[in-house]
Amino acid sequence: MIIKHLDDLLGTDAEVDGGTWISRRFLLRRDGMGFSLHDTIIKAGTETAIHYPHHLEAVYCVGGDGEIEDLATGAVHPLRDGSLYALDRHDRHIVRGGREDMRLVAVFNPPLTGREVHDEDGGFPLITEEDEAAAGAPA
C-alpha cells in the first residue's frame, strides 16, 4: 500500500515548477502502478503549448478555471471544476489558465519517471528502464 500526502511533496524534488505550471508528482514509474499521477496547478493567466508524442494523458479539473485548445481543429473548450479531457491521440494542444489558478489531477501512461523535462515542442521524452539504469536511478 502506498500512502502519500500533498504536504509531503511540497518543497521536494517531487514538486516541479515549469514556470506556467507546478506539478506535484504523487506516483511515478518507480511506484510500480503502471501509470503516474500528478496534482498540477496551471497558473492564472498563463498559456502552455503541449504535445506528448510518447504518452497518453487524462486530466480532471478539481478547481479553478481555464481552457484547452485543440491545435488540430482550433476548437477551444472551457475547463472548470468537474471537467475532464483525455489526450487519446497524442493531441497537440494549448492549456490556458483563467482568472484563477486551475488545479488538475493528471494521469500519464506510460508512467513518468519524474526526470522528464518539456522539450521545445512541449513534450516529454520517453525515458526507458534502460535509461534509468544507465543513469543510476531506481526504475
RODOFI-364588 format. One record per atom (N, C-alpha, C): residue number from 1; residue in three letters; x, y, z. Coordinates in steps of 0.02 Angstrom, whole numbers. Each point is the difference from the previous one (the first is absolute). Layout:
BEGIN
<gufi NUM; "ALA"; <X; Y; Z>>
...
# end
This chain:
BEGIN
<gufi 1; "MET"; <43; -59; 0>>
<gufi 1; "MET"; <-43; 59; 0>>
<gufi 1; "MET"; <45; 62; 0>>
<gufi 2; "ILE"; <-19; 48; -39>>
<gufi 2; "ILE"; <37; 63; -5>>
<gufi 2; "ILE"; <-44; 55; 29>>
<gufi 3; "ILE"; <26; 36; 48>>
<gufi 3; "ILE"; <-36; 56; 31>>
<gufi 3; "ILE"; <44; 62; -6>>
<gufi 4; "LYS"; <-27; 52; -29>>
<gufi 4; "LYS"; <37; 63; -5>>
<gufi 4; "LYS"; <-49; 57; 12>>
<gufi 5; "HIS"; <26; 57; 21>>
<gufi 5; "HIS"; <-40; 61; 9>>
<gufi 5; "HIS"; <35; 56; -37>>
<gufi 6; "LEU"; <-39; 46; -27>>
<gufi 6; "LEU"; <27; 56; -37>>
<gufi 6; "LEU"; <53; 37; 41>>
<gufi 7; "ASP"; <-11; 9; 65>>
<gufi 7; "ASP"; <48; 34; 42>>
<gufi 7; "ASP"; <69; -32; -2>>
<gufi 8; "ASP"; <2; -66; -10>>
<gufi 8; "ASP"; <63; -37; -3>>
<gufi 8; "ASP"; <39; 13; -64>>
<gufi 9; "LEU"; <-33; 25; -52>>
<gufi 9; "LEU"; <32; 12; -64>>
<gufi 9; "LEU"; <25; 72; -8>>
<gufi 10; "LEU"; <-33; 46; 33>>
<gufi 10; "LEU"; <16; 71; -8>>
<gufi 10; "LEU"; <72; 14; 21>>
<gufi 11; "GLY"; <36; 36; -43>>
<gufi 11; "GLY"; <69; 17; 15>>
<gufi 11; "GLY"; <51; -55; -11>>
<gufi 12; "THR"; <-22; -56; -29>>
<gufi 12; "THR"; <46; -55; -15>>
<gufi 12; "THR"; <10; -4; -76>>
<gufi 13; "ASP"; <40; -49; -23>>
<gufi 13; "ASP"; <9; -9; -72>>
<gufi 13; "ASP"; <-62; -28; -33>>
<gufi 14; "ALA"; <-51; -18; 39>>
<gufi 14; "ALA"; <-64; -22; -28>>
<gufi 14; "ALA"; <-46; 58; -18>>
<gufi 15; "GLU"; <22; 61; 16>>
<gufi 15; "GLU"; <-37; 61; -19>>
<gufi 15; "GLU"; <42; 37; -52>>
<gufi 16; "VAL"; <-27; 3; -61>>
<gufi 16; "VAL"; <38; 29; -56>>
<gufi 16; "VAL"; <-37; 62; -25>>
<gufi 17; "ASP"; <37; 56; -3>>
<gufi 17; "ASP"; <-28; 63; -24>>
<gufi 17; "ASP"; <21; 9; -73>>
<gufi 18; "GLY"; <-48; -1; -45>>
<gufi 18; "GLY"; <13; 8; -71>>
<gufi 18; "GLY"; <-10; 71; -24>>
<gufi 19; "GLY"; <-7; 48; 45>>
<gufi 19; "GLY"; <-10; 69; -19>>
<gufi 19; "GLY"; <-74; 18; -4>>
<gufi 20; "THR"; <-36; -32; -46>>
<gufi 20; "THR"; <-72; 13; -7>>
<gufi 20; "THR"; <-41; -52; 38>>
<gufi 21; "TRP"; <34; -50; 27>>
<gufi 21; "TRP"; <-34; -55; 36>>
<gufi 21; "TRP"; <45; -25; 56>>
<gufi 22; "ILE"; <-31; -33; 48>>
<gufi 22; "ILE"; <37; -34; 53>>
<gufi 22; "ILE"; <-30; -70; 4>>
<gufi 23; "SER"; <43; -51; -4>>
<gufi 23; "SER"; <-22; -70; 3>>
<gufi 23; "SER"; <26; -32; 64>>
<gufi 24; "ARG"; <-47; -27; 40>>
<gufi 24; "ARG"; <18; -37; 60>>
<gufi 24; "ARG"; <-12; -73; -17>>
<gufi 25; "ARG"; <53; -39; -2>>
<gufi 25; "ARG"; <-1; -67; -28>>
<gufi 25; "ARG"; <-10; -52; 55>>
<gufi 26; "PHE"; <-61; -24; 5>>
<gufi 26; "PHE"; <-19; -49; 51>>
<gufi 26; "PHE"; <26; -69; -15>>
<gufi 27; "LEU"; <-12; -23; -62>>
<gufi 27; "LEU"; <21; -67; -20>>
<gufi 27; "LEU"; <42; 5; -63>>
<gufi 28; "LEU"; <57; -35; -1>>
<gufi 28; "LEU"; <44; -3; -58>>
<gufi 28; "LEU"; <12; -72; -18>>
<gufi 29; "ARG"; <36; -12; -53>>
<gufi 29; "ARG"; <12; -69; -22>>
<gufi 29; "ARG"; <28; -44; 55>>
<gufi 30; "ARG"; <46; 28; 40>>
<gufi 30; "ARG"; <31; -40; 53>>
<gufi 30; "ARG"; <-50; -27; 50>>
<gufi 31; "ASP"; <-61; 29; 3>>
<gufi 31; "ASP"; <-51; -25; 45>>
<gufi 31; "ASP"; <-35; -62; -25>>
<gufi 32; "GLY"; <12; -18; -64>>
<gufi 32; "GLY"; <-24; -64; -27>>
<gufi 32; "GLY"; <-75; -5; -13>>
<gufi 33; "MET"; <-34; 55; -9>>
<gufi 33; "MET"; <-72; -1; -11>>
<gufi 33; "MET"; <-19; -5; -74>>
<gufi 34; "GLY"; <47; 10; -46>>
<gufi 34; "GLY"; <-16; -3; -71>>
<gufi 34; "GLY"; <-24; 66; -28>>
<gufi 35; "PHE"; <-4; 52; 41>>
<gufi 35; "PHE"; <-18; 68; -20>>
<gufi 35; "PHE"; <32; 47; 50>>
<gufi 36; "SER"; <3; 64; -17>>
<gufi 36; "SER"; <22; 49; 49>>
<gufi 36; "SER"; <-58; 48; 13>>
<gufi 37; "LEU"; <0; 29; 60>>
<gufi 37; "LEU"; <-55; 42; 23>>
<gufi 37; "LEU"; <29; 66; 26>>
<gufi 38; "HIS"; <-28; 56; -24>>
<gufi 38; "HIS"; <28; 65; 14>>
<gufi 38; "HIS"; <-56; 48; 21>>
<gufi 39; "ASP"; <14; 40; 51>>
<gufi 39; "ASP"; <-43; 56; 20>>
<gufi 39; "ASP"; <33; 62; -29>>
<gufi 40; "THR"; <-33; 31; -49>>
<gufi 40; "THR"; <31; 54; -39>>
<gufi 40; "THR"; <-38; 64; 7>>
<gufi 41; "ILE"; <36; 54; 9>>
<gufi 41; "ILE"; <-29; 67; 1>>
<gufi 41; "ILE"; <20; 35; -65>>
<gufi 42; "ILE"; <-50; 24; -36>>
<gufi 42; "ILE"; <12; 43; -58>>
<gufi 42; "ILE"; <-10; 72; 25>>
<gufi 43; "LYS"; <52; 39; -5>>
<gufi 43; "LYS"; <-3; 67; 28>>
<gufi 43; "LYS"; <-47; 45; -39>>
<gufi 44; "ALA"; <-37; 42; 36>>
<gufi 44; "ALA"; <-49; 45; -30>>
<gufi 44; "ALA"; <33; 43; -53>>
<gufi 45; "GLY"; <-36; 10; -56>>
<gufi 45; "GLY"; <22; 45; -53>>
<gufi 45; "GLY"; <59; -25; -41>>
<gufi 46; "THR"; <17; -64; 5>>
<gufi 46; "THR"; <57; -26; -38>>
<gufi 46; "THR"; <-24; -42; -59>>
<gufi 47; "GLU"; <47; -15; -44>>
<gufi 47; "GLU"; <-14; -41; -59>>
<gufi 47; "GLU"; <59; -47; -10>>
<gufi 48; "THR"; <-15; -65; -10>>
<gufi 48; "THR"; <53; -50; -9>>
<gufi 48; "THR"; <-18; -44; -59>>
<gufi 49; "ALA"; <45; -2; -50>>
<gufi 49; "ALA"; <-9; -45; -58>>
<gufi 49; "ALA"; <30; -68; 20>>
<gufi 50; "ILE"; <-39; -53; -11>>
<gufi 50; "ILE"; <20; -67; 22>>
<gufi 50; "ILE"; <-13; -51; -55>>
<gufi 51; "HIS"; <45; -49; -5>>
<gufi 51; "HIS"; <-10; -56; -45>>
<gufi 51; "HIS"; <38; -59; 29>>
<gufi 52; "TYR"; <-35; -54; 17>>
<gufi 52; "TYR"; <30; -60; 28>>
<gufi 52; "TYR"; <-1; -56; -52>>
<gufi 53; "PRO"; <51; -5; -43>>
<gufi 53; "PRO"; <-1; -52; -52>>
<gufi 53; "PRO"; <11; -70; 28>>
<gufi 54; "HIS"; <25; -7; 61>>
<gufi 54; "HIS"; <16; -65; 28>>
<gufi 54; "HIS"; <-46; -21; 57>>
<gufi 55; "HIS"; <-44; 44; 21>>
<gufi 55; "HIS"; <-42; -14; 58>>
<gufi 55; "HIS"; <-73; 17; -15>>
<gufi 56; "LEU"; <-45; -38; 30>>
<gufi 56; "LEU"; <-71; 18; 2>>
<gufi 56; "LEU"; <-11; 34; 68>>
<gufi 57; "GLU"; <-46; 48; 0>>
<gufi 57; "GLU"; <-13; 36; 63>>
<gufi 57; "GLU"; <-75; 11; 7>>
<gufi 58; "ALA"; <-25; -11; 60>>
<gufi 58; "ALA"; <-69; 18; 18>>
<gufi 58; "ALA"; <5; 51; 57>>
<gufi 59; "VAL"; <-41; 52; -5>>
<gufi 59; "VAL"; <4; 56; 48>>
<gufi 59; "VAL"; <-70; 17; 25>>
<gufi 60; "TYR"; <-6; 4; 66>>
<gufi 60; "TYR"; <-63; 17; 32>>
<gufi 60; "TYR"; <10; 65; 39>>
<gufi 61; "CYS"; <-41; 50; -14>>
<gufi 61; "CYS"; <3; 64; 34>>
<gufi 61; "CYS"; <-38; -4; 66>>
<gufi 62; "VAL"; <34; 19; 54>>
<gufi 62; "VAL"; <-32; -2; 66>>
<gufi 62; "VAL"; <-5; 69; 32>>
<gufi 63; "GLY"; <19; 51; -38>>
<gufi 63; "GLY"; <-6; 68; 27>>
<gufi 63; "GLY"; <25; 52; -49>>
<gufi 64; "GLY"; <-25; 61; 7>>
<gufi 64; "GLY"; <21; 54; -43>>
<gufi 64; "GLY"; <-32; -3; -68>>
<gufi 65; "ASP"; <30; 37; -47>>
<gufi 65; "ASP"; <-28; 2; -67>>
<gufi 65; "ASP"; <55; 12; -51>>
<gufi 66; "GLY"; <-16; -15; -63>>
<gufi 66; "GLY"; <46; 9; -55>>
<gufi 66; "GLY"; <-31; -27; -63>>
<gufi 67; "GLU"; <43; -18; -48>>
<gufi 67; "GLU"; <-24; -29; -62>>
<gufi 67; "GLU"; <55; -40; -33>>
<gufi 68; "ILE"; <-22; -44; -45>>
<gufi 68; "ILE"; <46; -39; -41>>
<gufi 68; "ILE"; <-18; 11; -73>>
<gufi 69; "GLU"; <51; 10; -42>>
<gufi 69; "GLU"; <-10; 9; -71>>
<gufi 69; "GLU"; <31; -60; -36>>
<gufi 70; "ASP"; <-40; -32; -42>>
<gufi 70; "ASP"; <23; -54; -43>>
<gufi 70; "ASP"; <32; 32; -61>>
<gufi 71; "LEU"; <66; -7; -7>>
<gufi 71; "LEU"; <34; 33; -56>>
<gufi 71; "LEU"; <-15; -31; -67>>
<gufi 72; "ALA"; <-24; -61; -2>>
<gufi 72; "ALA"; <-18; -32; -64>>
<gufi 72; "ALA"; <-65; 30; -28>>
<gufi 73; "THR"; <-46; 18; 44>>
<gufi 73; "THR"; <-65; 24; -23>>
<gufi 73; "THR"; <-13; 73; 15>>
<gufi 74; "GLY"; <38; 28; 47>>
<gufi 74; "GLY"; <-13; 69; 21>>
<gufi 74; "GLY"; <-55; 6; 52>>
<gufi 75; "ALA"; <-32; -56; 17>>
<gufi 75; "ALA"; <-54; 1; 50>>
<gufi 75; "ALA"; <28; 18; 68>>
<gufi 76; "VAL"; <-35; 44; 35>>
<gufi 76; "VAL"; <18; 21; 67>>
<gufi 76; "VAL"; <-54; -23; 48>>
<gufi 77; "HIS"; <21; -34; 53>>
<gufi 77; "HIS"; <-47; -28; 49>>
<gufi 77; "HIS"; <13; 30; 68>>
<gufi 78; "PRO"; <-51; 28; 32>>
<gufi 78; "PRO"; <10; 26; 68>>
<gufi 78; "PRO"; <12; -57; 49>>
<gufi 79; "LEU"; <40; 15; 51>>
<gufi 79; "LEU"; <14; -48; 53>>
<gufi 79; "LEU"; <-19; 31; 67>>
<gufi 80; "ARG"; <-32; -39; 41>>
<gufi 80; "ARG"; <-18; 22; 67>>
<gufi 80; "ARG"; <-7; -62; 44>>
<gufi 81; "ASP"; <-12; 10; 62>>
<gufi 81; "ASP"; <-9; -55; 47>>
<gufi 81; "ASP"; <-49; -50; -29>>
<gufi 82; "GLY"; <22; -63; -7>>
<gufi 82; "GLY"; <-43; -52; -28>>
<gufi 82; "GLY"; <13; -17; -73>>
<gufi 83; "SER"; <43; 39; -34>>
<gufi 83; "SER"; <16; -13; -71>>
<gufi 83; "SER"; <55; -53; -5>>
<gufi 84; "LEU"; <-4; -41; -52>>
<gufi 84; "LEU"; <51; -49; -16>>
<gufi 84; "LEU"; <19; 7; -73>>
<gufi 85; "TYR"; <65; -6; -14>>
<gufi 85; "TYR"; <22; -9; -69>>
<gufi 85; "TYR"; <51; -57; -2>>
<gufi 86; "ALA"; <-2; -36; -55>>
<gufi 86; "ALA"; <46; -57; -10>>
<gufi 86; "ALA"; <34; 9; -67>>
<gufi 87; "LEU"; <66; -1; 1>>
<gufi 87; "LEU"; <40; 7; -61>>
<gufi 87; "LEU"; <13; -69; -29>>
<gufi 88; "ASP"; <-52; -28; -31>>
<gufi 88; "ASP"; <1; -69; -23>>
<gufi 88; "ASP"; <34; -8; -68>>
<gufi 89; "ARG"; <17; 55; -32>>
<gufi 89; "ARG"; <32; -3; -66>>
<gufi 89; "ARG"; <66; 40; 1>>
<gufi 90; "HIS"; <30; 6; 60>>
<gufi 90; "HIS"; <62; 39; 7>>
<gufi 90; "HIS"; <-10; 71; -27>>
<gufi 91; "ASP"; <-58; 27; 16>>
<gufi 91; "ASP"; <-23; 64; -28>>
<gufi 91; "ASP"; <46; 58; 17>>
<gufi 92; "ARG"; <18; 40; -50>>
<gufi 92; "ARG"; <33; 64; 12>>
<gufi 92; "ARG"; <-53; 48; 27>>
<gufi 93; "HIS"; <18; 35; 55>>
<gufi 93; "HIS"; <-50; 42; 31>>
<gufi 93; "HIS"; <33; 58; 38>>
<gufi 94; "ILE"; <-41; 48; 18>>
<gufi 94; "ILE"; <20; 56; 43>>
<gufi 94; "ILE"; <-45; -1; 60>>
<gufi 95; "VAL"; <29; 4; 59>>
<gufi 95; "VAL"; <-38; 6; 62>>
<gufi 95; "VAL"; <9; 72; 24>>
<gufi 96; "ARG"; <-56; 33; 15>>
<gufi 96; "ARG"; <2; 69; 23>>
<gufi 96; "ARG"; <-31; 4; 70>>
<gufi 97; "GLY"; <35; 33; 44>>
<gufi 97; "GLY"; <-28; 15; 66>>
<gufi 97; "GLY"; <-49; 57; -6>>
<gufi 98; "GLY"; <-51; -1; 41>>
<gufi 98; "GLY"; <-53; 51; -3>>
<gufi 98; "GLY"; <11; 56; 50>>
<gufi 99; "ARG"; <-54; 20; 32>>
<gufi 99; "ARG"; <2; 55; 49>>
<gufi 99; "ARG"; <35; -19; 64>>
<gufi 100; "GLU"; <0; -65; 15>>
<gufi 100; "GLU"; <32; -24; 60>>
<gufi 100; "GLU"; <39; -63; -17>>
<gufi 101; "ASP"; <46; -20; 43>>
<gufi 101; "ASP"; <37; -61; -12>>
<gufi 101; "ASP"; <-48; -58; -10>>
<gufi 102; "MET"; <18; -44; -45>>
<gufi 102; "MET"; <-40; -60; -14>>
<gufi 102; "MET"; <36; -60; 29>>
<gufi 103; "ARG"; <-35; -42; 37>>
<gufi 103; "ARG"; <30; -60; 30>>
<gufi 103; "ARG"; <-25; -61; -37>>
<gufi 104; "LEU"; <48; -41; -23>>
<gufi 104; "LEU"; <-15; -58; -40>>
<gufi 104; "LEU"; <30; -63; 31>>
<gufi 105; "VAL"; <-33; -56; -11>>
<gufi 105; "VAL"; <28; -65; 17>>
<gufi 105; "VAL"; <14; -34; -67>>
<gufi 106; "ALA"; <63; -17; -13>>
<gufi 106; "ALA"; <21; -28; -65>>
<gufi 106; "ALA"; <28; -70; 9>>
<gufi 107; "VAL"; <-18; -44; -47>>
<gufi 107; "VAL"; <25; -68; -2>>
<gufi 107; "VAL"; <35; -11; -66>>
<gufi 108; "PHE"; <62; -26; 3>>
<gufi 108; "PHE"; <39; -14; -60>>
<gufi 108; "PHE"; <11; -75; -9>>
<gufi 109; "ASN"; <-4; -22; -63>>
<gufi 109; "ASN"; <18; -68; -19>>
<gufi 109; "ASN"; <40; 3; -64>>
<gufi 110; "PRO"; <60; -28; -4>>
<gufi 110; "PRO"; <35; -33; 55>>
<gufi 110; "PRO"; <17; 51; 55>>
<gufi 111; "PRO"; <13; -25; 59>>
<gufi 111; "PRO"; <13; 45; 56>>
<gufi 111; "PRO"; <63; 40; -10>>
<gufi 112; "LEU"; <-1; 61; 27>>
<gufi 112; "LEU"; <60; 41; -1>>
<gufi 112; "LEU"; <48; -23; 55>>
<gufi 113; "THR"; <64; 13; -11>>
<gufi 113; "THR"; <51; -18; 50>>
<gufi 113; "THR"; <11; 56; 50>>
<gufi 114; "GLY"; <-18; 61; -19>>
<gufi 114; "GLY"; <14; 58; 42>>
<gufi 114; "GLY"; <60; 39; -25>>
<gufi 115; "ARG"; <38; -28; -47>>
<gufi 115; "ARG"; <59; 34; -28>>
<gufi 115; "ARG"; <-15; 35; -65>>
<gufi 116; "GLU"; <-61; -7; -27>>
<gufi 116; "GLU"; <-17; 30; -64>>
<gufi 116; "GLU"; <0; 77; 5>>
<gufi 117; "VAL"; <21; 31; -54>>
<gufi 117; "VAL"; <-2; 72; -7>>
<gufi 117; "VAL"; <-32; 15; -67>>
<gufi 118; "HIS"; <-46; 49; -2>>
<gufi 118; "HIS"; <-32; 18; -64>>
<gufi 118; "HIS"; <53; 20; -51>>
<gufi 119; "ASP"; <-8; -26; -62>>
<gufi 119; "ASP"; <44; 20; -54>>
<gufi 119; "ASP"; <-29; 60; -36>>
<gufi 120; "GLU"; <31; 21; -55>>
<gufi 120; "GLU"; <-21; 60; -37>>
<gufi 120; "GLU"; <-71; -6; -28>>
<gufi 121; "ASP"; <-26; -62; -8>>
<gufi 121; "ASP"; <-68; -10; -24>>
<gufi 121; "ASP"; <-51; -7; 57>>
<gufi 122; "GLY"; <24; 6; 62>>
<gufi 122; "GLY"; <-45; -6; 57>>
<gufi 122; "GLY"; <-13; -72; 21>>
<gufi 123; "GLY"; <42; -46; -22>>
<gufi 123; "GLY"; <-9; -71; 15>>
<gufi 123; "GLY"; <53; -27; 46>>
<gufi 124; "PHE"; <-11; -61; 23>>
<gufi 124; "PHE"; <49; -36; 41>>
<gufi 124; "PHE"; <32; -55; -42>>
<gufi 125; "PRO"; <64; -13; 11>>
<gufi 125; "PRO"; <31; -58; -32>>
<gufi 125; "PRO"; <-26; -63; 33>>
<gufi 126; "LEU"; <7; -55; -35>>
<gufi 126; "LEU"; <-16; -65; 30>>
<gufi 126; "LEU"; <63; -26; 33>>
<gufi 127; "ILE"; <2; 1; 66>>
<gufi 127; "ILE"; <58; -25; 37>>
<gufi 127; "ILE"; <-13; -73; 16>>
<gufi 128; "THR"; <43; -43; -25>>
<gufi 128; "THR"; <-8; -72; 9>>
<gufi 128; "THR"; <33; -24; 64>>
<gufi 129; "GLU"; <-16; -61; 20>>
<gufi 129; "GLU"; <32; -30; 58>>
<gufi 129; "GLU"; <75; -4; -10>>
<gufi 130; "GLU"; <22; -13; -62>>
<gufi 130; "GLU"; <70; -3; -15>>
<gufi 130; "GLU"; <33; 69; 10>>
<gufi 131; "ASP"; <-35; 53; -21>>
<gufi 131; "ASP"; <25; 67; 12>>
<gufi 131; "ASP"; <8; 14; 75>>
<gufi 132; "GLU"; <-50; -21; 38>>
<gufi 132; "GLU"; <2; 9; 73>>
<gufi 132; "GLU"; <58; -39; 31>>
<gufi 133; "ALA"; <10; -62; -22>>
<gufi 133; "ALA"; <55; -40; 27>>
<gufi 133; "ALA"; <67; 31; -17>>
<gufi 134; "ALA"; <7; 25; -61>>
<gufi 134; "ALA"; <63; 32; -20>>
<gufi 134; "ALA"; <13; 63; 40>>
<gufi 135; "ALA"; <-53; 35; 21>>
<gufi 135; "ALA"; <8; 61; 39>>
<gufi 135; "ALA"; <8; -15; 74>>
<gufi 136; "GLY"; <-8; -64; 20>>
<gufi 136; "GLY"; <6; -19; 70>>
<gufi 136; "GLY"; <-60; 16; 42>>
<gufi 137; "ALA"; <-56; 15; -32>>
<gufi 137; "ALA"; <-62; 16; 36>>
<gufi 137; "ALA"; <-42; -63; 7>>
<gufi 138; "PRO"; <-41; -3; 53>>
<gufi 138; "PRO"; <-45; -58; 6>>
<gufi 138; "PRO"; <-52; 0; -55>>
<gufi 139; "ALA"; <-12; -58; -30>>
<gufi 139; "ALA"; <-49; -6; -54>>
<gufi 139; "ALA"; <-70; -1; 26>>
# end
